[in-house]
Amino acid sequence: MKKYKKFVLNFILIGFILAILLPLYFMGIGYLAGLDYFDELYANKIITLENSKDKNRILIDAGSGTRFSINARDIEKELGIFTINLGDYAGVPLEYKIPRLAKTAHKGDLIILPLEYKYYLNDFTTKPVVESLLSGHYNTYFSYFSLFEKIKIAYSFSLIDNAQSFKKAKKNLKMLMKDENFSLKKANLTSIDDLIKTRGDFDYDEKNFPPGADVKIPCLQYLFKNDFKGKIDEKFIKNLKDLQTLSQKTGAKVVFTYPNVNGKGCYDFSLDGGAEFKEFLDDIKILVRSYGFDFIGDYKDSYFDDPDKYMLDTQYHLNKAGRALRSAQLAKSIKIYLKGQK
């Protein structure tokens, strides 16, 4: 009986140790494999975020609507406040973003969330995001998760995923041993300081982003219908509670605003289902405020109804002319908000 108990205890102990070590292993493998993605999407945002904790900052986080359509440097120039564009992809759920903000934000920071509407309606995680948590663009999110989340995600990866990541990590480790700055050189940068100066902005070439198939979908349908279930997603309400905790613990302010959209009839509420969508736009503002957060601006402020002039490749992405206008508009809304806080 004693041998049996000893075996069980040893088995539990080994299991516990493996449960702890596996996420650490994935963090190491993920970091090395992720060096292939040392670019604006992977590195600029995180390194700038981690190397500016001594400053009071504006942190703008959402999906690719923010990545493409907001210029942090323009806002910083207008307001005189260190500003970082953390936007990446709406397939990254808000529940992934909150732990990163919770561990990097501090009192004096202002977090702006111009969330795409899917975050309110159907905040699912896409397969590419889950896969890249191990060794891709989104590996940095993994490092900010709680130990329980790391263990849960670590054990969800297949052996094939592990083998591919290990192979990539092994190659990059060799490169790193030969030249510790190889990732910077791949990104045509000479130093971390050069990377931080970008503030996480995406200096894209418009020629590389021709209009996609999404632009053929009527704008109102593109924004709402695919995800609309008649009510705000329960996940978003949970995220609001987590944001409350974040704000209380860090002292950072969290402020919501509407996302930028562009296209014909995006907010034509006379169309089929339009009345429901109009009610939804009002409801999200009421709900957010009921949890103690400010909601700045109006959906009309960030709406561009001339796609020929301002659209890049989807209804959420603005070209550089539209981005300049959107950034100026957002800076104005933030300025009004800050004035009201004094």
KOLFI-292942 format. One record per residue: residue in three letters; x, y, z of N, C-alpha, C in turn. Coordinates in steps of 0.05 Angstrom, whole numbers, padded with zeros to 5 digits, always signed. Layout:
N
alaXYZXYZXYZ ...
END
This chain:
342
met+00017-00024+00000+00000+00000+00000+00017+00025+00000 lys+00040+00024+00016+00058+00047+00017+00070+00052-00010 lys+00078+00030-00024+00090+00032-00050+00071+00045-00070 tyr+00046+00037-00067+00025+00047-00085+00021+00077-00081 lys+00020+00085-00055+00017+00114-00049+00041+00130-00059 lys+00065+00118-00055+00089+00131-00064+00089+00135-00095 phe+00080+00114-00108+00078+00115-00138+00059+00137-00146 val+00035+00138-00134+00015+00158-00140+00026+00186-00135 leu+00039+00190-00112+00050+00216-00105+00072+00225-00125 asn+00089+00206-00132+00110+00212-00152+00098+00218-00179 phe+00077+00203-00186+00064+00208-00212+00051+00236-00213 ile+00039+00244-00191+00026+00270-00189+00048+00292-00190 leu+00070+00287-00175+00092+00306-00175+00104+00310-00203 ile+00109+00288-00216+00120+00289-00243+00101+00304-00262 gly+00075+00297-00259+00055+00311-00276+00055+00340-00271 phe+00057+00348-00246+00057+00376-00238+00081+00391-00250 ile+00105+00378-00248+00129+00390-00258+00128+00393-00289 leu+00117+00372-00302+00115+00374-00331+00095+00396-00339 ala+00073+00398-00324+00053+00419-00329+00065+00447-00327 ile+00084+00450-00309+00098+00476-00306+00118+00480-00328 leu+00134+00459-00334+00156+00461-00352+00147+00464-00381 leu+00125+00451-00389+00117+00452-00417+00110+00480-00426 pro+00095+00497-00411+00091+00524-00420+00117+00540-00422 leu+00136+00535-00403+00162+00549-00404+00177+00541-00429 tyr+00175+00515-00436+00187+00505-00460+00176+00519-00485 phe+00149+00521-00485+00136+00534-00508+00143+00563-00510 met+00147+00576-00487+00154+00604-00487+00182+00608-00500 gly+00200+00590-00493+00227+00591-00505+00227+00584-00534 ile+00214+00562-00541+00212+00554-00569+00197+00575-00585 gly+00176+00586-00573+00160+00606-00587+00176+00631-00592 tyr+00192+00639-00572+00208+00664-00576+00228+00660-00599 leu+00242+00637-00599+00262+00633-00619+00249+00630-00647 ala+00228+00614-00648+00214+00610-00674+00202+00636-00683 gly+00192+00652-00664+00179+00678-00671+00198+00699-00682 leu+00224+00694-00680+00243+00714-00690+00240+00717-00720 asp+00227+00697-00733+00222+00700-00762+00202+00723-00767 tyr+00188+00731-00746+00167+00751-00749+00175+00777-00735 phe+00200+00784-00737+00211+00808-00724+00204+00832-00741 asp+00179+00839-00741+00170+00860-00759+00150+00878-00743 glu+00137+00896-00758+00118+00914-00745+00096+00900-00729 leu+00086+00878-00740+00064+00864-00726+00074+00849-00701 tyr+00098+00838-00703+00107+00821-00681+00123+00836-00660 ala+00142+00852-00669+00162+00863-00650+00158+00892-00642 asn+00153+00909-00662+00152+00938-00656+00134+00944-00633 lys+00110+00933-00633+00090+00940-00613+00099+00930-00585 ile+00108+00905-00584+00115+00894-00558+00140+00907-00546 ile+00160+00910-00562+00185+00922-00552+00181+00951-00544 thr+00165+00966-00560+00158+00993-00553+00142+00994-00527 leu+00123+00976-00524+00107+00974-00500+00124+00968-00475 glu+00142+00949-00477+00158+00941-00455+00180+00961-00447 asn+00188+00977-00467+00210+00996-00462+00201+01025-00458 ser+00176+01028-00451+00166+01055-00447+00149+01057-00421 lys+00154+01038-00402+00138+01037-00378+00144+01061-00359 asp+00165+01076-00365+00171+01099-00348+00156+01124-00358 lys+00139+01121-00379+00125+01143-00390+00095+01140-00386 asn+00081+01163-00386+00051+01162-00387+00044+01160-00417 arg+00028+01140-00424+00025+01134-00452-00005+01132-00460 ile-00010+01134-00486-00035+01127-00498-00031+01101-00512 leu-00045+01080-00504-00043+01053-00516-00068+01048-00532 ile-00066+01046-00558-00090+01041-00575-00090+01012-00584 asp-00110+00997-00577-00110+00969-00582-00137+00960-00593 ala-00136+00945-00615-00159+00932-00627-00149+00914-00649 gly-00164+00911-00670-00156+00893-00692-00141+00908-00714 ser-00144+00898-00739-00129+00910-00761-00140+00937-00769 gly-00165+00943-00761-00175+00970-00766-00158+00991-00754 thr-00147+00985-00730-00128+01003-00717-00100+01001-00729 arg-00092+00976-00735-00066+00972-00747-00062+00988-00773 phe-00082+00987-00790-00080+01001-00816-00088+01030-00815 ser-00108+01037-00798-00122+01062-00801-00117+01083-00780 ile-00099+01078-00762-00091+01098-00741-00061+01101-00741 asn-00052+01125-00740-00023+01131-00739-00017+01142-00711 ala-00003+01126-00695+00003+01134-00667+00021+01159-00667 arg+00039+01161-00686+00057+01184-00686+00043+01210-00692 asp+00022+01209-00708+00006+01233-00713-00008+01242-00687 ile-00019+01223-00673-00033+01229-00648-00014+01239-00627 glu+00010+01227-00625+00030+01236-00607+00039+01265-00613 lys+00042+01271-00639+00050+01298-00647+00029+01318-00639 glu+00004+01311-00642-00018+01329-00636-00022+01333-00605 leu-00019+01312-00590-00025+01313-00561+00000+01316-00543 gly+00023+01310-00554+00047+01311-00538+00049+01288-00518 ile+00036+01266-00523+00036+01243-00505+00046+01218-00520 phe+00065+01204-00509+00077+01180-00521+00054+01161-00528 thr+00051+01154-00554+00029+01138-00563+00038+01113-00578 ile+00025+01090-00572+00033+01065-00585+00008+01053-00599 asn+00012+01044-00624-00008+01030-00639-00005+01000-00634 leu-00022+00988-00618-00021+00960-00612-00039+00943-00629 gly-00053+00955-00648-00073+00941-00664-00059+00919-00681 asp-00073+00896-00683-00061+00875-00700-00083+00862-00717 tyr-00100+00846-00705-00119+00830-00721-00143+00824-00704 ala-00167+00828-00715-00192+00823-00700-00197+00794-00694 gly-00181+00776-00705-00182+00748-00698-00170+00742-00671 val-00155+00762-00660-00144+00759-00633-00165+00769-00614 pro-00176+00751-00598-00199+00759-00580-00190+00779-00559 leu-00208+00794-00549-00203+00814-00528-00192+00800-00503 glu-00200+00776-00497-00190+00762-00473-00161+00756-00475 tyr-00149+00756-00499-00120+00753-00503-00106+00780-00498 lys-00119+00801-00506-00107+00828-00504-00106+00838-00475 ile-00126+00831-00460-00128+00842-00432-00104+00834-00415 pro-00096+00808-00414-00072+00802-00398-00047+00817-00405 arg-00043+00822-00431-00020+00837-00440-00021+00866-00429 leu-00045+00878-00431-00048+00905-00421-00046+00906-00391 ala-00056+00885-00378-00056+00885-00348-00027+00883-00338 lys-00009+00871-00353+00018+00868-00344+00037+00890-00354 thr+00027+00908-00370+00045+00928-00381+00035+00957-00376 ala+00009+00960-00371-00002+00987-00366+00002+00995-00337 his+00002+01021-00332+00006+01031-00305-00010+01057-00302 lys-00011+01067-00277-00025+01092-00272-00013+01115-00289 gly-00030+01130-00302-00020+01150-00321-00024+01143-00350 asp-00028+01116-00355-00033+01107-00382-00062+01110-00389 leu-00068+01115-00414-00095+01117-00424-00098+01096-00446 ile-00115+01076-00441-00119+01054-00461-00144+01061-00477 ile-00140+01063-00503-00162+01069-00522-00169+01044-00537 leu-00195+01036-00537-00204+01012-00551-00224+01018-00573 pro-00215+01023-00598-00233+01026-00620-00241+00999-00632 leu-00253+00983-00617-00258+00955-00624-00276+00951-00648 glu-00268+00933-00666-00286+00925-00688-00311+00912-00676 tyr-00333+00912-00691-00359+00904-00679-00359+00874-00672 lys-00342+00857-00684-00342+00829-00676-00335+00825-00647 tyr-00320+00844-00635-00312+00841-00607-00337+00843-00589 tyr-00357+00857-00598-00382+00859-00582-00402+00837-00589 leu-00400+00826-00613-00420+00808-00623-00413+00779-00623 asn-00388+00773-00631-00380+00745-00634-00350+00743-00632 asp-00339+00745-00609-00310+00748-00605-00297+00720-00604 phe-00296+00707-00627-00284+00681-00629-00254+00683-00636 thr-00240+00662-00631-00211+00660-00637-00207+00645-00663 thr-00193+00656-00682-00189+00643-00707-00167+00622-00705 lys-00167+00602-00722-00147+00581-00721-00119+00591-00726 pro-00114+00609-00745-00087+00620-00749-00075+00633-00724 val-00093+00646-00708-00083+00659-00683-00075+00638-00663 val-00091+00618-00659-00085+00596-00640-00059+00583-00648 glu-00056+00576-00673-00032+00563-00683-00007+00580-00679 ser-00010+00606-00684+00013+00624-00682+00021+00632-00654 leu+00004+00624-00634+00011+00629-00606+00037+00614-00599 leu+00042+00592-00613+00065+00575-00608+00090+00586-00621 ser+00088+00595-00646+00113+00602-00660+00108+00623-00682 gly+00089+00639-00679+00083+00659-00700+00081+00687-00690 his+00067+00703-00706+00063+00732-00699+00053+00736-00671 tyr+00035+00718-00662+00021+00724-00637+00033+00709-00613 asn+00057+00699-00616+00070+00685-00593+00073+00703-00569 thr+00075+00729-00573+00079+00747-00550+00055+00746-00531 tyr+00031+00741-00541+00008+00740-00524+00011+00717-00504 phe+00022+00695-00513+00025+00671-00496+00041+00677-00471 ser+00061+00694-00473+00079+00700-00450+00065+00716-00429 tyr+00042+00729-00436+00028+00745-00416+00005+00730-00403 phe-00001+00706-00412-00023+00691-00400-00016+00681-00372 ser-00037+00675-00357-00033+00663-00331-00022+00635-00335 leu-00010+00624-00314+00001+00597-00315-00020+00576-00324 phe-00044+00579-00313-00065+00560-00320-00072+00561-00350 glu-00073+00586-00361-00079+00589-00389-00056+00578-00406 lys-00032+00583-00398-00008+00572-00412-00009+00542-00414 ile-00015+00529-00391-00017+00500-00390-00039+00490-00409 lys-00062+00503-00407-00085+00494-00424-00079+00496-00453 ile-00067+00519-00461-00060+00523-00490-00037+00505-00498 ala-00017+00503-00481+00006+00486-00488-00002+00458-00495 tyr-00021+00446-00480-00029+00419-00484-00049+00416-00507 ser-00057+00438-00518-00076+00437-00541-00062+00435-00568 phe-00035+00439-00568-00020+00437-00593-00014+00409-00600 ser-00014+00403-00626-00008+00376-00636+00022+00371-00638 leu+00029+00346-00641+00057+00339-00644+00069+00351-00669 ile+00053+00354-00690+00062+00366-00715+00069+00395-00710 asp+00052+00409-00695+00057+00437-00689+00084+00439-00673 asn+00087+00421-00654+00111+00422-00637+00136+00417-00654 ala+00135+00398-00672+00158+00391-00689+00166+00414-00707 gln+00146+00427-00719+00151+00449-00737+00163+00473-00722 ser+00153+00478-00698+00163+00500-00682+00191+00495-00673 phe+00196+00470-00664+00223+00463-00655+00243+00466-00678 lys+00236+00458-00702+00254+00460-00725+00260+00489-00731 lys+00239+00506-00730+00243+00534-00735+00260+00547-00714 ala+00255+00540-00689+00270+00551-00666+00299+00543-00668 lys+00305+00518-00675+00332+00508-00677+00348+00524-00698 lys+00335+00530-00721+00347+00545-00742+00354+00574-00733 asn+00335+00586-00719+00339+00613-00710+00359+00615-00687 leu+00361+00594-00671+00381+00594-00649+00409+00595-00662 lys+00413+00580-00683+00439+00580-00697+00445+00608-00708 met+00424+00620-00719+00428+00647-00730+00434+00667-00708 leu+00421+00663-00685+00425+00682-00663+00453+00679-00651 met+00463+00655-00651+00491+00650-00641+00512+00662-00660 lys+00505+00664-00686+00524+00676-00705+00522+00706-00704 asp+00498+00717-00701+00494+00746-00701+00469+00752-00685 glu+00473+00765-00661+00451+00770-00643+00432+00791-00654 asn+00440+00805-00675+00422+00826-00687+00410+00817-00714 phe+00410+00790-00719+00401+00781-00745+00371+00789-00750 ser+00355+00789-00729+00327+00795-00732+00323+00825-00740 leu+00339+00842-00727+00338+00871-00734+00345+00875-00763 lys+00366+00861-00772+00375+00864-00799+00355+00854-00819 lys+00340+00833-00812+00319+00823-00829+00297+00844-00833 ala+00293+00860-00812+00273+00881-00813+00284+00907-00822 asn+00309+00907-00832+00322+00931-00842+00324+00953-00821 leu+00330+00944-00796+00333+00963-00774+00361+00960-00763 thr+00371+00982-00752+00399+00981-00741+00399+00978-00710 ser+00377+00985-00697+00377+00984-00668+00348+00982-00658 ile+00345+00975-00632+00319+00974-00619+00307+01002-00618 asp+00324+01022-00615+00314+01050-00614+00300+01057-00640 asp+00311+01048-00663+00298+01053-00689+00270+01040-00689 leu+00268+01017-00678+00243+01002-00677+00223+01017-00660 ile+00231+01026-00637+00214+01040-00618+00203+01066-00631 lys+00219+01079-00647+00210+01104-00660+00186+01100-00678 thr+00181+01076-00687+00158+01071-00704+00132+01072-00689 arg+00133+01069-00662+00110+01070-00644+00089+01048-00651 gly+00098+01027-00665+00079+01006-00672+00063+01012-00697 asp+00068+01034-00710+00053+01041-00735+00061+01023-00758 phe+00042+01019-00776+00047+01002-00799+00051+01020-00824 asp+00076+01021-00833+00082+01038-00856+00079+01021-00882 tyr+00054+01015-00888+00049+00998-00911+00051+01012-00938 asp+00054+00996-00959+00053+01006-00986+00025+00999-00997 glu+00010+01020-01004-00018+01016-01012-00020+00997-01036 lys+00001+00996-01053+00000+00978-01077-00002+00949-01069 asn+00008+00943-01045+00008+00915-01036-00019+00906-01024 phe-00038+00924-01023-00064+00917-01011-00087+00926-01029 pro-00090+00912-01051-00113+00918-01069-00139+00910-01056 pro-00162+00921-01065-00188+00914-01053-00192+00884-01055 gly-00201+00872-01032-00207+00844-01032-00236+00837-01037 ala-00243+00812-01034-00270+00803-01040-00290+00815-01021 asp-00281+00822-00997-00299+00834-00977-00313+00859-00986 val-00299+00875-01003-00310+00901-01010-00336+00898-01027 lys-00340+00874-01038-00364+00869-01054-00389+00863-01036 ile-00384+00858-01011-00406+00853-00992-00417+00880-00983 pro-00443+00884-00984-00455+00910-00975-00444+00916-00947 cys-00437+00941-00943-00423+00949-00918-00438+00942-00893 leu-00464+00948-00892-00479+00942-00868-00478+00913-00861 gln-00480+00896-00882-00478+00867-00878-00450+00859-00868 tyr-00430+00871-00880-00402+00865-00873-00397+00871-00843 leu-00407+00894-00834-00402+00903-00807-00417+00887-00786 phe-00442+00879-00792-00459+00868-00771-00471+00840-00776 lys-00481+00836-00800-00499+00813-00804-00485+00786-00799 asn-00460+00783-00807-00447+00757-00804-00444+00749-00775 asp-00442+00768-00757-00438+00762-00729-00461+00769-00711 phe-00481+00782-00722-00503+00793-00705-00522+00770-00696 lys-00526+00768-00670-00543+00748-00659-00566+00760-00643 gly-00570+00786-00647-00592+00799-00633-00585+00811-00606 lys-00561+00805-00597-00553+00816-00571-00523+00817-00569 ile-00513+00831-00549-00485+00833-00544-00475+00807-00532 asp-00452+00798-00542-00440+00772-00534-00434+00772-00504 glu-00440+00750-00490-00434+00747-00462-00404+00749-00457 lys-00388+00741-00476-00358+00742-00473-00350+00771-00469 phe-00364+00790-00483-00356+00818-00480-00362+00828-00452 ile-00384+00819-00441-00391+00827-00414-00370+00817-00394 lys-00361+00792-00398-00339+00782-00381-00313+00799-00385 asn-00308+00806-00410-00284+00823-00415-00286+00850-00402 leu-00310+00861-00400-00314+00886-00386-00307+00884-00357 lys-00315+00861-00345-00308+00857-00317-00278+00854-00313 asp-00265+00840-00332-00236+00838-00330-00222+00864-00335 leu-00233+00881-00352-00222+00908-00356-00225+00925-00331 gln-00248+00921-00317-00251+00935-00291-00229+00928-00272 thr-00223+00902-00270-00202+00893-00252-00175+00904-00261 leu-00170+00904-00287-00145+00916-00298-00142+00945-00289 ser-00163+00960-00293-00162+00989-00287-00158+00993-00257 gln-00171+00977-00240-00169+00980-00211-00141+00973-00202 lys-00129+00952-00213-00103+00943-00204-00080+00960-00215 thr-00082+00969-00240-00060+00984-00252-00063+01014-00249 gly-00088+01024-00246-00092+01053-00245-00095+01065-00273 ala-00092+01049-00294-00095+01059-00321-00124+01064-00327 lys-00129+01085-00344-00156+01091-00353-00162+01075-00378 val-00186+01064-00380-00195+01050-00404-00218+01064-00417 val-00215+01071-00442-00236+01086-00456-00242+01073-00483 phe-00268+01071-00489-00277+01058-00514-00284+01080-00534 thr-00283+01072-00559-00293+01090-00581-00301+01072-00604 tyr-00316+01083-00623-00325+01067-00646-00302+01062-00665 pro-00303+01040-00680-00282+01035-00700-00286+01052-00725 asn-00265+01057-00740-00267+01070-00766-00278+01050-00786 val-00297+01059-00802-00308+01043-00824-00311+01061-00848 asn-00310+01048-00872-00314+01064-00896-00328+01047-00917 gly-00345+01060-00932-00361+01047-00953-00388+01060-00955 lys-00402+01052-00975-00429+01063-00980-00450+01049-00963 gly-00467+01064-00949-00489+01053-00934-00481+01038-00909 cys-00458+01043-00899-00449+01028-00874-00468+01032-00851 tyr-00479+01056-00849-00497+01063-00827-00524+01072-00839 asp-00533+01059-00860-00559+01065-00871-00579+01047-00857 phe-00592+01057-00836-00609+01041-00819-00637+01037-00831 ser-00641+01048-00855-00667+01043-00869-00666+01016-00883 leu-00642+01004-00885-00640+00978-00898-00649+00956-00880 asp-00652+00932-00891-00661+00909-00876-00644+00904-00851 gly-00656+00903-00828-00642+00899-00803-00630+00924-00792 gly-00632+00946-00806-00619+00971-00797-00628+00981-00770 ala-00653+00978-00764-00663+00988-00738-00650+00973-00715 glu-00646+00946-00718-00632+00930-00698-00603+00939-00694 phe-00590+00945-00716-00562+00952-00715-00559+00980-00702 lys-00578+00998-00707-00577+01024-00695-00580+01021-00665 glu-00598+01004-00657-00603+00999-00628-00578+00988-00615 phe-00564+00970-00630-00540+00957-00620-00518+00978-00616 leu-00515+00997-00634-00495+01018-00631-00500+01035-00606 asp-00525+01040-00600-00531+01054-00575-00527+01037-00550 asp-00534+01011-00553-00532+00993-00530-00503+00989-00521 ile-00484+00987-00540-00457+00982-00532-00446+01006-00516 lys-00454+01030-00524-00445+01053-00509-00457+01054-00481 ile-00483+01047-00479-00496+01046-00453-00484+01025-00435 leu-00479+01001-00446-00467+00979-00431-00439+00986-00421 val-00423+00996-00438-00395+01003-00430-00395+01024-00408 arg-00412+01044-00410-00414+01065-00390-00425+01054-00363 ser-00442+01033-00365-00453+01022-00340-00432+01007-00324 tyr-00410+01001-00337-00387+00988-00322-00366+01008-00314 gly-00373+01034-00317-00355+01055-00308-00334+01065-00327 phe-00337+01057-00353-00317+01065-00373-00329+01088-00390 asp-00312+01106-00399-00321+01127-00417-00321+01116-00446 phe-00339+01126-00462-00342+01119-00490-00341+01145-00506 ile-00319+01151-00519-00316+01177-00532-00324+01176-00561 gly-00333+01199-00571-00339+01201-00599-00366+01189-00607 asp-00372+01191-00632-00397+01180-00643-00390+01163-00667 tyr-00406+01144-00674-00400+01127-00697-00397+01143-00723 lys-00411+01166-00724-00409+01183-00748-00381+01196-00751 asp-00368+01200-00728-00342+01214-00728-00321+01198-00744 ser-00323+01172-00743-00302+01155-00755-00313+01140-00779 tyr-00333+01151-00792-00345+01139-00816-00337+01154-00841 phe-00327+01140-00860-00318+01151-00886-00335+01139-00908 asp-00352+01156-00920-00371+01145-00940-00362+01148-00968 asp-00336+01151-00973-00325+01154-01000-00303+01133-01004 pro-00311+01108-01009-00291+01086-01011-00271+01091-01033 asp-00279+01104-01055-00260+01109-01077-00237+01127-01067 lys-00243+01143-01048-00223+01163-01039-00207+01153-01015 tyr-00220+01136-00997-00207+01130-00972-00203+01100-00966 met-00216+01082-00981-00214+01054-00975-00188+01042-00984 leu-00177+01024-00967-00153+01009-00975-00162+00982-00987 asp-00166+00962-00971-00174+00935-00981-00199+00923-00969 thr-00208+00934-00946-00233+00925-00934-00247+00950-00922 gln-00272+00945-00913-00288+00967-00901-00276+00977-00874 tyr-00258+00962-00862-00246+00970-00837-00218+00983-00841 his-00207+00982-00866-00180+00991-00871-00180+01017-00888 leu-00168+01037-00877-00166+01063-00892-00139+01065-00906 asn-00138+01079-00928-00113+01085-00941-00099+01107-00925 lys-00076+01116-00934-00061+01135-00918-00075+01162-00916 ala-00090+01170-00937-00105+01195-00935-00126+01193-00914 gly-00141+01170-00914-00161+01166-00894-00149+01162-00866 arg-00126+01149-00864-00113+01146-00838-00106+01172-00825 ala-00097+01191-00842-00089+01217-00831-00114+01231-00819 leu-00136+01229-00833-00161+01242-00823-00171+01228-00798 arg-00171+01201-00799-00180+01186-00775-00163+01192-00751 ser-00137+01193-00754-00119+01199-00732-00124+01226-00720 ala-00128+01246-00738-00134+01273-00729-00160+01274-00713 gln-00180+01259-00723-00207+01258-00710-00204+01245-00682 leu-00189+01223-00681-00186+01209-00655-00170+01227-00635 ala-00150+01240-00645-00135+01258-00628-00153+01280-00616 lys-00171+01290-00633-00190+01310-00624-00208+01299-00602 ser-00218+01275-00606-00236+01263-00586-00221+01258-00559 ile-00196+01249-00562-00180+01244-00538-00174+01270-00523 lys-00169+01291-00538-00163+01317-00526-00188+01327-00510 ile-00211+01324-00522-00236+01332-00508-00239+01315-00482 tyr-00234+01289-00484-00236+01272-00461-00217+01281-00439 leu-00192+01285-00446-00171+01293-00426-00178+01319-00413 lys-00189+01337-00429-00196+01364-00418-00218+01360-00397 gly-00237+01341-00402-00258+01337-00383-00250+01323-00358 gln-00226+01310-00358-00215+01296-00335-00201+01315-00315 lys-00195+01339-00324-00180+01358-00307-00199+01371-00286 
END
